[in-house]
Amino acid sequence: MVGLKPSDVPPTMAVKFLGAGTAACFADLLTFPLDTAKVRLQIQGENPVAQTARLVQYRGVLGTILTMVRTEGLCSPYNGLVAGLQRQMSFASIRIGLYDSVKQVYTPQGADSSSLTTRILAGCTTGAMAVTCAQPTDVVKVRFQASIHLGSSGSDRKYSGTMDAYRTIAREEGVRGLWKGTLPNIMRNAIVNCAEVVTYDILKEKLLDYHLLTDNFPCHLASAFGAGFCATVVASPVDVVKTRYMNSPPGQYLSPLDCMIKMVAQEGPTAFYKGFTPSFLRLGSWNVVMFVTYEQLKRALMKVQMLRESPF
């Protein structure tokens, strides 16, 4: 058996909330360069700085990361990491940590298990709640990841730090600017949450029900990999539109729909899957690290809680 034994007592909502946020932060630390590469590939072709500042071109995941390191410095793939960690601590805690609790709310009393519809409703609900709370951190993260810094010339970096970014966006674009792209992000995360959390939930349940695997590392690994692949396939088109709209200067696009129409007209329908490889590498690896860590953290936190409550 790999990892900690499952607890005899189901994890509490607080344990799931804290465990999900912490596990997501750990996953972000390991996979953040892939996310930055995905953002750069998604906005390539529409970023005026990229077209004028030495015509920086990105090719493939590794090529994008190497180009960034060569032209912008060793730490450039981690641009926006602080906002990314802030995002995960609030975002993942809600959409993943509260999923089981919301699922139970939607499950009819007396039912043996939750239906697919119930799981999808729970995934959409926690995804929408998470976006509403964490959208400003996502806007700042994308702005940092998309900004190009090529020394004294050809730079579009306008924020000195994470807190300065929040203040500058609010001052120049209004407080609503911090919630820019909320609608496409809610759409994206409803899809991602259903394809990710619901898929993980169902795959894990079936693997256990048919006694193919036990509730340990191999089961969590297989379920997380399947969840990451499903999430990437269904969410990539919305993710590209979300990234471009959130990164756009005021007035470039009238709405997310306008962004989508202009993108198709200028670059064709294949633009919806720009950055698919880094998206899959990122979501696949992120899901594996996050869910495996999350399962172990839940067990570890429950063990600590039981030891604290034990009289001996």
Residue frames as qw, qx, qy, qz and C-alpha x, y, z in Angstrom:
[[0.000, 0.888, 0.459, 0.000, 0.00, 0.00, 0.00],
 [0.426, 0.266, 0.007, 0.865, 1.27, 3.46, -0.93],
 [0.153, -0.506, -0.010, -0.849, 0.60, 6.48, 1.29],
 [0.250, -0.142, 0.636, -0.716, -1.44, 6.92, 4.44],
 [0.010, -0.326, -0.945, -0.021, -4.32, 4.59, 5.28],
 [0.249, -0.530, -0.385, -0.713, -7.85, 5.98, 4.76],
 [0.157, -0.193, 0.563, -0.788, -9.32, 7.42, 7.94],
 [0.062, -0.365, -0.924, 0.093, -12.17, 5.58, 9.66],
 [0.075, 0.722, 0.434, -0.534, -13.85, 8.96, 10.12],
 [0.480, 0.680, 0.378, 0.405, -14.86, 10.89, 6.94],
 [0.386, 0.011, -0.072, 0.920, -12.90, 14.15, 6.51],
 [0.030, 0.725, 0.470, -0.502, -14.69, 17.27, 7.69],
 [0.416, 0.852, 0.263, 0.180, -15.58, 20.17, 5.40],
 [0.182, -0.941, 0.260, 0.118, -12.82, 22.29, 6.99],
 [0.633, -0.347, 0.610, 0.328, -10.24, 19.55, 6.30],
 [0.621, 0.470, 0.537, 0.323, -11.35, 19.30, 2.66],
 [0.172, 0.978, 0.112, 0.045, -11.34, 23.11, 2.28],
 [0.300, -0.835, 0.423, 0.182, -7.82, 23.52, 3.69],
 [0.691, -0.154, 0.646, 0.285, -6.49, 20.38, 2.04],
 [0.607, 0.639, 0.423, 0.212, -7.74, 21.35, -1.43],
 [0.121, 0.989, -0.085, 0.020, -6.21, 24.84, -1.29],
 [0.444, -0.690, 0.543, 0.179, -2.86, 23.58, 0.01],
 [0.723, 0.075, 0.635, 0.261, -2.67, 20.72, -2.49],
 [0.510, 0.796, 0.289, 0.151, -3.53, 23.10, -5.36],
 [0.072, -0.952, 0.285, 0.079, -0.76, 25.52, -4.30],
 [0.588, -0.418, 0.650, 0.239, 1.74, 22.65, -4.25],
 [0.683, 0.406, 0.561, 0.232, 0.60, 21.55, -7.72],
 [0.295, 0.952, 0.079, 0.030, 0.92, 25.14, -9.00],
 [0.332, -0.799, 0.450, 0.221, 4.50, 25.41, -7.73],
 [0.603, -0.164, 0.717, 0.308, 5.46, 22.38, -9.82],
 [0.489, 0.450, 0.671, 0.328, 3.49, 23.13, -12.99],
 [0.071, 0.844, 0.190, -0.497, 3.38, 26.95, -13.20],
 [0.120, -0.468, 0.539, 0.690, 5.91, 27.25, -16.10],
 [0.185, 0.255, 0.877, 0.362, 3.62, 25.05, -18.21],
 [0.096, 0.787, 0.570, -0.216, 0.70, 27.36, -17.44],
 [0.056, -0.759, 0.144, 0.632, 2.75, 30.42, -18.43],
 [0.179, -0.176, 0.762, 0.597, 3.79, 28.71, -21.68],
 [0.182, 0.528, 0.823, 0.103, 0.12, 27.94, -22.37],
 [0.058, 0.853, 0.293, -0.427, -0.84, 31.62, -21.88],
 [0.107, -0.595, 0.425, 0.674, 1.95, 32.85, -24.19],
 [0.172, 0.057, 0.861, 0.476, 0.94, 30.39, -26.93],
 [0.147, 0.657, 0.734, -0.091, -2.74, 31.30, -26.56],
 [0.070, 0.890, 0.156, -0.423, -2.17, 35.04, -27.00],
 [0.373, -0.296, 0.547, 0.689, 0.44, 34.69, -29.74],
 [0.205, 0.406, 0.689, 0.564, -0.81, 36.46, -32.85],
 [0.134, -0.846, -0.432, -0.282, -2.75, 39.14, -30.98],
 [0.528, -0.713, -0.103, 0.450, -0.11, 40.67, -28.67],
 [0.404, 0.904, -0.027, 0.135, 1.24, 43.87, -30.32],
 [0.307, -0.814, 0.491, 0.051, 4.40, 43.85, -28.19],
 [0.761, -0.128, 0.612, 0.174, 5.24, 40.34, -29.33],
 [0.676, 0.621, 0.337, 0.209, 4.90, 41.51, -32.94],
 [0.242, 0.937, -0.105, 0.230, 7.03, 44.63, -32.61],
 [0.394, -0.780, 0.482, -0.069, 9.54, 43.79, -29.89],
 [0.098, -0.503, 0.838, 0.186, 12.09, 41.72, -31.84],
 [0.742, 0.141, -0.421, -0.502, 9.32, 39.55, -33.24],
 [0.270, -0.286, 0.868, -0.304, 9.42, 37.03, -30.41],
 [0.748, 0.052, -0.429, -0.504, 7.89, 33.76, -31.61],
 [0.509, -0.325, 0.725, -0.330, 7.02, 30.74, -29.49],
 [0.684, 0.225, -0.596, -0.356, 7.10, 27.18, -30.80],
 [0.741, -0.131, -0.657, 0.052, 5.95, 24.32, -28.62],
 [0.646, -0.743, -0.172, -0.045, 5.98, 23.98, -24.87],
 [0.765, -0.344, 0.046, 0.542, 9.69, 23.52, -24.29],
 [0.449, 0.386, 0.224, 0.774, 10.54, 26.07, -26.99],
 [0.201, -0.835, -0.230, -0.459, 8.29, 28.67, -25.35],
 [0.691, -0.707, -0.050, 0.145, 9.84, 28.15, -21.91],
 [0.730, -0.111, 0.159, 0.656, 13.41, 28.23, -23.32],
 [0.269, 0.600, 0.255, 0.709, 12.65, 31.38, -25.35],
 [0.385, -0.869, -0.166, -0.262, 11.27, 33.10, -22.25],
 [0.763, -0.538, 0.043, 0.357, 14.32, 32.13, -20.19],
 [0.642, 0.133, 0.232, 0.719, 16.69, 33.30, -22.93],
 [0.156, 0.578, 0.262, 0.757, 14.97, 36.63, -23.65],
 [0.391, -0.737, -0.121, -0.538, 13.42, 37.53, -20.28],
 [0.144, -0.563, 0.656, -0.482, 15.46, 35.75, -17.63],
 [0.241, 0.064, -0.961, 0.120, 15.47, 32.54, -15.62],
 [0.139, 0.255, 0.736, -0.611, 12.48, 33.47, -13.43],
 [0.337, 0.131, -0.262, -0.895, 10.18, 34.58, -16.28],
 [0.431, -0.187, -0.817, -0.335, 8.20, 31.29, -16.46],
 [0.325, -0.440, -0.740, 0.392, 7.12, 32.01, -12.88],
 [0.081, -0.146, -0.028, -0.986, 5.71, 35.49, -13.66],
 [0.585, -0.296, -0.197, -0.729, 2.48, 35.84, -11.70],
 [0.513, -0.053, -0.839, 0.172, 3.22, 33.00, -9.26],
 [0.013, 0.058, 0.593, -0.803, 2.18, 35.03, -6.18],
 [0.551, 0.107, -0.011, -0.827, -1.22, 35.81, -7.72],
 [0.642, 0.090, -0.700, -0.301, -1.42, 32.19, -8.85],
 [0.332, -0.062, -0.844, 0.416, -0.95, 30.90, -5.30],
 [0.255, 0.123, 0.378, -0.882, -3.45, 33.44, -3.98],
 [0.617, 0.108, -0.365, -0.689, -5.87, 32.22, -6.63],
 [0.580, 0.008, -0.812, -0.069, -5.47, 28.55, -5.78],
 [0.125, -0.045, -0.761, 0.635, -5.81, 29.08, -2.04],
 [0.414, 0.235, 0.316, -0.820, -9.22, 30.69, -2.56],
 [0.597, 0.293, -0.410, -0.624, -10.27, 29.10, -5.84],
 [0.517, 0.114, -0.845, -0.073, -9.42, 25.42, -5.33],
 [0.053, 0.013, 0.776, -0.628, -10.51, 25.50, -1.71],
 [0.534, 0.250, 0.251, -0.768, -14.03, 26.36, -2.88],
 [0.686, 0.335, -0.376, -0.526, -14.44, 24.42, -6.13],
 [0.598, 0.172, -0.782, 0.033, -12.78, 21.21, -4.91],
 [0.093, 0.100, -0.767, 0.627, -12.96, 21.47, -1.12],
 [0.448, 0.141, 0.400, -0.787, -16.69, 22.22, -1.06],
 [0.454, 0.147, -0.667, -0.572, -17.66, 19.84, -3.89],
 [0.304, -0.151, -0.936, 0.090, -18.62, 16.89, -1.68],
 [0.056, 0.336, 0.594, -0.729, -20.65, 19.09, 0.68],
 [0.408, 0.326, -0.129, -0.843, -22.59, 20.74, -2.18],
 [0.400, 0.074, -0.834, -0.372, -23.09, 17.33, -3.80],
 [0.141, -0.252, -0.893, 0.344, -24.74, 16.09, -0.61],
 [0.241, 0.359, 0.283, -0.856, -27.04, 19.14, -0.61],
 [0.496, 0.297, -0.396, -0.713, -28.25, 18.26, -4.12],
 [0.271, 0.039, -0.957, -0.096, -28.56, 14.51, -3.43],
 [0.633, -0.401, -0.255, -0.611, -32.14, 13.50, -2.55],
 [0.436, -0.428, 0.647, -0.457, -32.64, 12.14, 0.94],
 [0.847, -0.008, 0.472, -0.242, -32.49, 8.36, 1.07],
 [0.739, 0.614, -0.256, -0.101, -30.57, 8.00, -2.20],
 [0.931, -0.217, 0.102, 0.273, -27.80, 5.38, -2.16],
 [0.563, -0.160, 0.252, 0.770, -25.48, 7.48, -4.32],
 [0.153, 0.680, 0.005, -0.717, -25.37, 10.76, -6.23],
 [0.719, 0.556, 0.408, 0.088, -26.52, 10.76, -9.84],
 [0.558, 0.174, 0.260, 0.768, -24.47, 12.20, -12.71],
 [0.001, 0.778, 0.317, 0.542, -26.83, 15.20, -12.88],
 [0.560, -0.817, -0.128, 0.059, -26.32, 15.86, -9.17],
 [0.714, -0.301, 0.156, 0.613, -22.53, 15.74, -9.56],
 [0.383, 0.436, 0.327, 0.746, -22.64, 18.09, -12.56],
 [0.230, -0.870, -0.270, -0.342, -24.83, 20.54, -10.64],
 [0.669, -0.686, -0.009, 0.285, -22.42, 20.42, -7.71],
 [0.660, -0.024, 0.249, 0.709, -19.43, 20.97, -10.02],
 [0.184, 0.646, 0.330, 0.663, -21.08, 23.93, -11.74],
 [0.412, -0.871, -0.228, -0.141, -22.11, 25.46, -8.42],
 [0.674, -0.596, 0.086, 0.427, -18.70, 25.28, -6.73],
 [0.578, 0.199, 0.316, 0.726, -16.99, 26.37, -9.96],
 [0.035, 0.775, 0.304, 0.553, -19.17, 29.49, -10.23],
 [0.545, -0.829, -0.112, 0.048, -18.71, 30.28, -6.52],
 [0.738, -0.310, 0.155, 0.579, -14.94, 29.94, -6.84],
 [0.423, 0.427, 0.309, 0.737, -14.70, 32.23, -9.88],
 [0.185, -0.877, -0.277, -0.346, -16.84, 34.91, -8.22],
 [0.616, -0.767, 0.024, 0.177, -14.50, 35.00, -5.21],
 [0.686, -0.376, 0.347, 0.518, -11.13, 34.51, -6.94],
 [0.597, 0.712, 0.288, 0.234, -11.52, 36.34, -10.28],
 [0.016, 0.977, -0.211, -0.006, -9.26, 39.32, -9.38],
 [0.555, -0.541, 0.594, 0.214, -6.37, 36.96, -8.62],
 [0.734, 0.286, 0.560, 0.258, -6.88, 35.26, -12.00],
 [0.372, 0.915, 0.112, 0.104, -6.87, 38.58, -13.88],
 [0.202, -0.885, 0.413, 0.070, -3.60, 39.63, -12.21],
 [0.713, -0.242, 0.625, 0.206, -2.02, 36.21, -12.80],
 [0.687, 0.530, 0.436, 0.241, -2.82, 36.27, -16.52],
 [0.191, 0.978, -0.066, 0.043, -1.57, 39.87, -16.89],
 [0.387, -0.731, 0.543, 0.143, 1.79, 38.92, -15.35],
 [0.731, -0.008, 0.646, 0.219, 2.10, 35.73, -17.40],
 [0.587, 0.694, 0.372, 0.190, 1.28, 37.57, -20.64],
 [0.006, -0.978, 0.154, 0.142, 3.59, 40.54, -20.05],
 [0.857, 0.309, -0.034, 0.412, 6.85, 40.47, -22.00],
 [0.322, -0.909, 0.183, 0.190, 10.00, 41.96, -20.49],
 [0.844, 0.370, 0.045, 0.386, 12.92, 42.31, -22.92],
 [0.550, -0.093, -0.121, 0.821, 15.13, 44.64, -20.93],
 [0.059, -0.431, -0.173, 0.884, 14.98, 48.42, -21.27],
 [0.370, 0.273, -0.325, -0.827, 13.17, 48.35, -24.62],
 [0.519, 0.004, -0.729, -0.446, 10.30, 46.36, -25.97],
 [0.124, -0.136, -0.883, 0.432, 8.67, 45.72, -22.62],
 [0.392, -0.485, -0.393, -0.676, 4.97, 45.78, -21.82],
 [0.516, -0.360, -0.682, 0.373, 5.42, 45.21, -18.10],
 [0.107, -0.633, -0.075, -0.763, 3.51, 47.89, -16.19],
 [0.715, -0.644, -0.105, -0.251, 3.20, 46.44, -12.67],
 [0.102, 0.671, -0.646, 0.349, 5.95, 46.53, -10.06],
 [0.042, -0.122, 0.934, -0.333, 4.39, 43.76, -8.01],
 [0.141, -0.394, -0.897, -0.146, 1.24, 41.79, -7.28],
 [0.089, -0.672, -0.543, 0.496, -0.38, 44.36, -4.96],
 [0.000, -0.448, 0.213, 0.868, 0.57, 47.16, -7.37],
 [0.073, -0.114, -0.808, -0.574, -1.23, 45.23, -10.13],
 [0.106, -0.605, -0.780, 0.124, -4.45, 45.08, -8.11],
 [0.091, -0.683, -0.230, 0.687, -4.23, 48.83, -7.38],
 [0.038, -0.316, 0.469, 0.824, -3.30, 49.80, -10.95],
 [0.056, -0.292, -0.858, -0.419, -6.06, 47.75, -12.57],
 [0.118, -0.692, -0.660, 0.269, -8.65, 49.14, -10.14],
 [0.107, -0.637, -0.030, 0.763, -7.41, 52.71, -10.74],
 [0.022, 0.296, -0.558, -0.775, -7.15, 52.54, -14.55],
 [0.277, -0.138, -0.812, -0.495, -10.04, 50.20, -15.36],
 [0.606, -0.377, 0.048, -0.699, -12.23, 50.56, -12.29],
 [0.498, -0.279, 0.754, -0.324, -12.98, 47.89, -9.72],
 [0.868, 0.328, 0.199, -0.316, -14.93, 46.07, -12.43],
 [0.492, 0.678, -0.540, -0.079, -11.62, 45.61, -14.24],
 [0.198, -0.414, 0.855, -0.243, -10.58, 43.14, -11.55],
 [0.632, 0.184, 0.700, -0.279, -13.61, 41.03, -12.47],
 [0.456, 0.557, -0.395, -0.570, -12.95, 41.30, -16.22],
 [0.460, 0.260, -0.812, -0.247, -13.78, 38.08, -18.03],
 [0.416, -0.145, 0.728, -0.525, -15.89, 36.70, -15.18],
 [0.809, 0.272, 0.126, -0.506, -18.56, 35.32, -17.54],
 [0.739, 0.440, -0.501, -0.095, -16.18, 33.33, -19.79],
 [0.100, 0.414, -0.818, 0.387, -14.31, 32.23, -16.69],
 [0.617, -0.043, 0.543, -0.568, -17.53, 30.96, -15.07],
 [0.857, 0.366, -0.128, -0.339, -18.32, 29.11, -18.31],
 [0.499, 0.517, -0.685, 0.118, -14.81, 27.69, -18.44],
 [0.074, -0.325, 0.812, -0.478, -14.78, 26.59, -14.83],
 [0.786, 0.054, 0.295, -0.541, -18.25, 25.07, -15.01],
 [0.846, 0.408, -0.314, -0.140, -16.86, 22.93, -17.84],
 [0.348, 0.513, -0.715, 0.325, -13.50, 22.32, -16.18],
 [0.400, -0.306, 0.643, -0.577, -15.03, 21.49, -12.81],
 [0.884, 0.123, 0.180, -0.414, -17.45, 19.01, -14.35],
 [0.810, 0.461, -0.363, 0.013, -14.78, 17.45, -16.58],
 [0.278, 0.524, -0.666, 0.451, -12.20, 17.47, -13.80],
 [0.314, -0.266, 0.670, -0.618, -13.79, 16.98, -10.38],
 [0.831, 0.100, 0.183, -0.515, -16.82, 15.00, -11.58],
 [0.781, 0.409, -0.467, -0.068, -14.66, 12.78, -13.82],
 [0.175, 0.420, -0.778, 0.433, -12.26, 12.14, -10.94],
 [0.543, -0.153, 0.512, -0.648, -15.18, 11.40, -8.63],
 [0.891, 0.213, -0.001, -0.400, -16.78, 8.91, -11.06],
 [0.658, 0.467, -0.586, 0.072, -13.54, 7.20, -12.15],
 [0.021, -0.389, 0.769, -0.507, -12.43, 6.73, -8.57],
 [0.684, -0.052, 0.407, -0.603, -15.85, 5.39, -7.56],
 [0.893, 0.302, -0.177, -0.281, -15.95, 2.87, -10.46],
 [0.465, 0.494, -0.701, 0.221, -12.38, 1.68, -9.87],
 [0.211, -0.268, 0.748, -0.569, -13.30, 0.98, -6.25],
 [0.765, 0.078, 0.231, -0.597, -16.76, -0.48, -6.97],
 [0.894, 0.339, -0.248, -0.157, -15.38, -3.00, -9.49],
 [0.794, -0.518, 0.284, 0.146, -12.44, -3.80, -7.19],
 [0.737, 0.598, -0.086, 0.304, -9.95, -2.87, -9.90],
 [0.378, 0.420, -0.424, 0.708, -7.90, -0.82, -7.43],
 [0.455, -0.581, -0.566, 0.368, -7.95, 0.00, -3.74],
 [0.041, -0.973, -0.178, -0.138, -8.37, 3.51, -2.34],
 [0.612, -0.576, 0.188, 0.508, -4.70, 4.43, -2.57],
 [0.132, -0.619, 0.360, 0.686, -2.06, 6.04, -4.79],
 [0.203, 0.025, 0.802, 0.562, -2.57, 4.00, -8.04],
 [0.106, 0.677, 0.728, 0.029, -6.32, 4.65, -7.93],
 [0.059, -0.859, -0.151, 0.486, -5.84, 8.37, -7.29],
 [0.231, -0.433, 0.532, 0.690, -3.19, 8.59, -10.05],
 [0.196, 0.256, 0.832, 0.452, -5.34, 6.89, -12.70],
 [0.042, 0.789, 0.603, -0.108, -8.45, 8.91, -11.79],
 [0.142, -0.794, 0.022, 0.590, -6.52, 12.21, -11.79],
 [0.242, -0.228, 0.638, 0.695, -4.91, 11.53, -15.19],
 [0.141, 0.484, 0.802, 0.319, -8.29, 10.77, -16.77],
 [0.057, -0.855, -0.417, 0.304, -9.77, 13.89, -15.21],
 [0.219, -0.626, 0.253, 0.704, -6.95, 16.07, -16.57],
 [0.213, 0.037, 0.745, 0.631, -7.35, 14.76, -20.13],
 [0.057, 0.668, 0.731, 0.127, -11.14, 15.23, -20.16],
 [0.143, -0.835, -0.231, 0.478, -10.83, 18.74, -18.74],
 [0.240, -0.435, 0.421, 0.759, -8.29, 19.80, -21.39],
 [0.189, 0.258, 0.794, 0.518, -10.32, 18.52, -24.34],
 [0.026, -0.745, -0.653, -0.130, -13.59, 20.22, -23.37],
 [0.260, -0.857, -0.222, 0.386, -12.21, 23.42, -21.83],
 [0.538, -0.115, 0.292, 0.783, -9.52, 24.54, -24.31],
 [0.176, 0.583, 0.452, 0.651, -11.79, 26.71, -26.55],
 [0.334, -0.888, -0.279, -0.148, -13.27, 28.61, -23.60],
 [0.676, -0.539, 0.014, 0.503, -9.83, 28.86, -21.98],
 [0.485, 0.167, 0.300, 0.804, -8.30, 30.56, -25.04],
 [0.052, -0.739, -0.368, -0.562, -11.13, 33.11, -25.23],
 [0.563, -0.790, -0.221, 0.096, -10.90, 33.73, -21.46],
 [0.673, -0.319, 0.087, 0.661, -7.14, 34.29, -21.60],
 [0.336, 0.332, 0.331, 0.817, -7.27, 36.70, -24.53],
 [0.203, -0.791, -0.378, -0.435, -10.21, 38.68, -23.18],
 [0.616, -0.738, -0.165, 0.221, -8.74, 39.03, -19.69],
 [0.626, -0.261, 0.174, 0.714, -5.36, 40.10, -21.10],
 [0.338, 0.600, 0.415, 0.595, -6.79, 42.60, -23.62],
 [0.135, -0.089, -0.200, 0.966, -6.50, 46.39, -23.12],
 [0.291, 0.550, 0.538, -0.568, -9.76, 48.34, -22.65],
 [0.450, 0.651, -0.058, -0.608, -11.70, 48.64, -25.91],
 [0.019, 0.357, -0.842, -0.404, -9.97, 45.87, -27.88],
 [0.194, -0.248, -0.917, -0.243, -12.96, 43.54, -27.53],
 [0.430, -0.375, -0.088, -0.817, -16.56, 44.53, -26.86],
 [0.814, -0.298, 0.267, -0.422, -17.34, 41.24, -25.11],
 [0.515, -0.300, 0.796, 0.103, -16.12, 37.64, -24.83],
 [0.704, 0.485, 0.518, -0.024, -18.33, 36.81, -27.84],
 [0.372, 0.912, -0.138, -0.102, -16.70, 39.62, -29.85],
 [0.257, -0.668, 0.690, 0.114, -13.29, 38.24, -28.85],
 [0.663, 0.036, 0.746, 0.040, -14.29, 34.78, -30.06],
 [0.630, 0.713, 0.303, -0.061, -15.65, 36.07, -33.40],
 [0.193, 0.911, -0.347, -0.107, -12.55, 38.18, -34.13],
 [0.437, -0.492, 0.747, 0.094, -10.27, 35.30, -33.20],
 [0.703, 0.269, 0.656, 0.057, -12.02, 32.91, -35.60],
 [0.504, 0.851, 0.128, -0.074, -12.12, 35.52, -38.38],
 [0.082, 0.891, -0.443, -0.059, -8.42, 36.38, -38.08],
 [0.134, -0.534, 0.835, -0.027, -6.87, 33.02, -37.19],
 [0.608, 0.048, -0.707, -0.359, -9.43, 30.34, -37.99],
 [0.813, -0.442, -0.117, -0.361, -11.13, 27.76, -35.74],
 [0.825, 0.051, -0.429, 0.365, -7.81, 26.07, -34.90],
 [0.072, 0.553, -0.345, 0.755, -7.08, 29.11, -32.70],
 [0.730, -0.503, -0.012, -0.463, -9.44, 27.57, -30.12],
 [0.962, -0.235, -0.033, 0.131, -6.84, 24.87, -29.50],
 [0.377, 0.710, -0.385, 0.454, -3.77, 27.07, -29.42],
 [0.140, -0.533, 0.649, -0.525, -1.61, 25.92, -26.53],
 [0.891, -0.186, -0.184, -0.370, -3.40, 22.55, -26.31],
 [0.783, 0.151, -0.526, 0.296, -0.22, 20.58, -25.60],
 [0.178, 0.265, -0.554, 0.769, 0.92, 22.77, -22.69],
 [0.597, -0.305, 0.071, -0.739, -2.70, 22.86, -21.51],
 [0.926, -0.109, -0.317, -0.172, -2.80, 19.07, -21.37],
 [0.624, 0.202, -0.547, 0.520, 0.68, 18.77, -19.87],
 [0.070, -0.332, 0.395, -0.854, -0.26, 21.36, -17.30],
 [0.701, -0.252, 0.038, -0.666, -3.77, 20.13, -16.49],
 [0.895, 0.010, -0.443, -0.049, -2.75, 16.48, -16.58],
 [0.540, 0.165, -0.571, 0.595, 0.27, 16.92, -14.34],
 [0.215, -0.344, 0.288, -0.867, -1.58, 19.47, -12.16],
 [0.802, -0.250, -0.151, -0.521, -4.47, 17.08, -11.60],
 [0.834, 0.020, -0.518, 0.191, -2.15, 14.19, -10.75],
 [0.338, 0.207, -0.514, 0.761, -0.13, 16.23, -8.25],
 [0.351, -0.321, 0.154, -0.866, -3.17, 18.01, -6.81],
 [0.828, -0.241, -0.215, -0.459, -5.50, 15.04, -6.32],
 [0.790, 0.016, -0.541, 0.290, -2.78, 12.69, -5.03],
 [0.221, 0.220, -0.458, 0.833, -1.59, 15.37, -2.59],
 [0.491, -0.323, -0.004, -0.809, -5.18, 16.25, -1.66],
 [0.861, -0.218, -0.409, -0.210, -6.05, 12.65, -0.78],
 [0.672, 0.003, -0.526, 0.521, -2.95, 12.31, 1.40],
 [0.017, 0.290, -0.281, 0.915, -3.48, 15.70, 3.05],
 [0.659, -0.380, -0.183, -0.623, -7.07, 14.81, 3.97],
 [0.873, -0.205, -0.436, 0.078, -5.84, 11.67, 5.67],
 [0.510, 0.129, -0.424, 0.737, -2.95, 13.42, 7.41],
 [0.189, -0.362, 0.130, -0.903, -5.15, 16.29, 8.63],
 [0.775, -0.370, -0.263, -0.440, -7.79, 13.87, 9.92],
 [0.795, -0.090, -0.487, 0.349, -5.11, 11.90, 11.76],
 [0.238, 0.220, -0.341, 0.882, -3.85, 15.12, 13.39],
 [0.461, -0.384, -0.050, -0.799, -7.41, 16.13, 14.30],
 [0.855, -0.294, -0.388, -0.179, -8.17, 12.73, 15.85],
 [0.652, 0.013, -0.485, 0.582, -4.93, 12.82, 17.83],
 [0.009, -0.304, 0.225, -0.926, -5.80, 16.26, 19.18],
 [0.640, -0.341, -0.110, -0.680, -9.28, 15.12, 20.19],
 [0.786, -0.103, -0.604, 0.083, -8.02, 11.87, 21.75],
 [0.543, -0.807, 0.066, -0.221, -7.92, 11.97, 25.57],
 [0.825, -0.408, 0.275, 0.278, -4.71, 9.92, 25.60]]
